[in-house]
Amino acid sequence: MPRKIKLYLLLGLVLPLIIISSGCQKTQNPELTTMSLFTALSNGNLTLAEFGSSSCIPCKEMKPILEDLANLYKGRLNVVIVDVYEQEALTRTYAVVGIPTQVIFDIHGKEVTRHVGAWSLYSILAQLKGLGLT
């Protein structure tokens, strides 16, 4: 593999970690589920909701990314995990058919972006930046 490609791959893996760690005080394990989705959608911040399950491997892989986002954007972004088996009615309301599904809502509670499957930190950061969150 050419050296230039290796460098780009390394930057793609390391850069998101640098972005998260710079200027961000991490907590051990932020509670991502203490706020209900209804409360999150009505408090005037952007909201990232993940519909998933504790038994879903891609959902487990997403949890550290969601924790990093909750820490990085504390007070500016609501990060909520919705267990699809515990909150079936809510899951149906948002027409979630595969897990994990991440939905980003604007400050008015309107869905603006949806992604199904594991979503990279870099892609989420780019999406949030596009929505004006810096």
Sequence and secondary structure as in RCSB ss.txt:
>XXXX:A:sequence
MPRKIKLYLLLGLVLPLIIISSGCQKTQNPELTTMSLFTALSNGNLTLAEFGSSSCIPCKEMKPILEDLANLYKG
RLNVVIVDVYEQEALTRTYAVVGIPTQVIFDIHGKEVTRHVGAWSLYSILAQLKGLGLT
>XXXX:A:secstr
  HHHHHHHHHHHHHHHHHHHTT    SS  SSSS HHHHHTSSSEEEEEEE TT HHHHHHHHHHHHHHHHTTT
TEEEEEEETTT HHHHHHTT  SSSEEEEE TTS EEEEEES   HHHHHHHHHHTT  
